[in-house]
């Protein structure tokens, strides 16, 4: 699952792949999240990570358009 801000250029798309998020900042919950840069191939990873420690901050980063969110295990790329 990917979550982006409502005004993000990706928001209107019905499906997103991990590759669609390459070059964009990714919000990472370092306490309870499962998302790591290891989901992406080493040569094609997000531009940066924004570390948060709780779900509220995680969602705030997304809503503010500062980063995207990926949740869950890699099932396709």
C-alpha positions in Angstrom: 0.0 0.0 0.0 1.2 3.5 -0.8 -0.2 6.7 0.6 0.5 10.1 -0.9 -0.8 13.6 -0.2 -4.1 14.5 -1.9 -2.4 17.1 -4.1 0.5 14.8 -5.1 0.8 14.1 -8.8 0.5 10.4 -8.0 -2.7 10.7 -6.0 -5.0 10.3 -9.0 -3.4 7.0 -10.0 -5.3 3.8 -9.2 -2.2 1.7 -8.8 1.4 2.5 -7.7 4.5 0.4 -7.8 7.6 0.9 -5.6 9.3 2.2 -8.7 6.9 5.1 -8.9 8.3 6.4 -5.6 12.0 6.3 -6.6 13.4 9.8 -6.3 10.8 10.9 -3.7 11.2 11.2 0.1 9.6 8.3 2.0 8.3 8.6 5.6 9.6 5.8 7.7 8.2 4.9 11.2 11.4 3.7 12.9 9.6 2.4 15.9 6.7 0.3 14.5 7.0 0.5 10.8 7.9 -2.2 8.3 9.2 0.0 5.5 12.9 0.1 4.9 15.0 1.1 1.8 15.6 -2.7 1.4 12.2 -2.9 -0.4 13.9 -1.2 -3.4 16.9 -2.4 -5.4 20.1 -0.6 -4.3 20.4 1.2 -7.6 16.8 2.6 -7.5 15.8 3.8 -4.0 13.8 6.8 -2.8 15.7 10.1 -2.6 15.6 10.2 1.2 13.8 9.0 4.2 12.0 11.1 6.8 12.2 9.3 10.1 9.2 9.5 12.5 8.4 7.6 15.6 4.7 7.3 15.6 1.7 7.0 13.3 0.4 10.5 13.8 3.7 12.0 12.8 3.9 9.6 9.9 0.6 10.7 8.5 1.3 14.4 9.2 4.4 14.1 6.9 2.3 12.6 4.2 -0.6 15.1 4.5 1.9 18.0 4.4 3.3 16.7 1.2 6.8 16.2 2.7 7.0 12.6 1.8 5.2 9.4 0.7 4.4 6.4 2.6 4.7 2.7 1.9 3.3 0.1 4.2 3.4 -3.7 4.1 5.7 -6.2 2.6 7.0 -6.2 -0.9 4.6 -8.2 -3.1 5.5 -6.7 -6.5 7.9 -4.0 -7.8 
